[in-house]
Amino acid sequence: MAAAGTGKIVINPGSPTWGYLTRDEIEALGRGRLPLGLADVVTEPTELQIAIPQIPPSPPALDALGRRCSPNPRPSRPGTS
């Protein structure tokens, strides 16, 4: 959809690590290529496994993640950061 007329996609605007993808980069990614420098690099197929972690995240980590991802920030629970 992005390659159908988008000139640029801004990623993470407002953060110190923001950036953008140009139309050429979007089109290269759509073809399964990595746009690096002046050439497109064809990536090797990679297996990706999505599963329940063997060691679950700690309650403070889950709480911090929930606060960060929430559109309505919640206060910290006592003992968490």
N, C-alpha and C positions, 0 to 999 in steps of 0.2 A: 504494500500500500504506500509506503514512504517513497519508493522509487517512481511512483506514478505522477509525480509533479512537485515533490518537495525539493526545495533548493538546498536546505540545510536543516539539520536537527541539532538543537542545543542539548547537551547532556549535563545534568547537575548544575543548572544555572544558580549563581549566587554562592557556590561553594569555592574553596580555594583550588579544588581540582577540576573545575568545570572545563568543558571542551565542546567540540561540535564535530559532526560528520557532514562532509560535503556530499553533493548529489553523486559524484563519481564514486565516493567511498560507499555510499548506500547501495548503489548499483553493484559494486564489486562484492559486497557482503551478500547481496541477494543472489549472486551467482555462486556462492560458496567459496569465495576467494578473500584473502586478507589483503587489504590495500596498504602495502608497506612501501613507502618511498615512491619511486618511479615505476615499480612493477607490482603486479598482483601475485601473491603467493598462494598456491593451491595447498590446502591443508590436508593432512592425512586423516582418514576416518578415525574418530575417537569414540571409545565406548564410555558412556556415562551411566553411572548407577545412582539411583535415587532410592534411599531406604531410611528406615528409622536408625538413628545413630546408636552404636553399641554402648556409648557412654552419653547419657542425656545431658543437655546443658544444665548448669546450676540454676537454682531459683533466682539469684541476683542477675544472672545473665539474661534469663527469660524476661525478668521484670524490666531491665534496661532496654531490651529489644522491643518489648511491648510499648514502653513509653516513647521510644524513638519512632516507631511506626504508626503510632496513634495520631489521628488528625486533631484530637483533643488531649494534649499532654496531661498526664496524671502525676501527682506528687509521688516522690519516692516513698517506699515502705521503710520503716525504721530498719537500720542495719544494711541498707542497700545504697548504691551510689547512682 
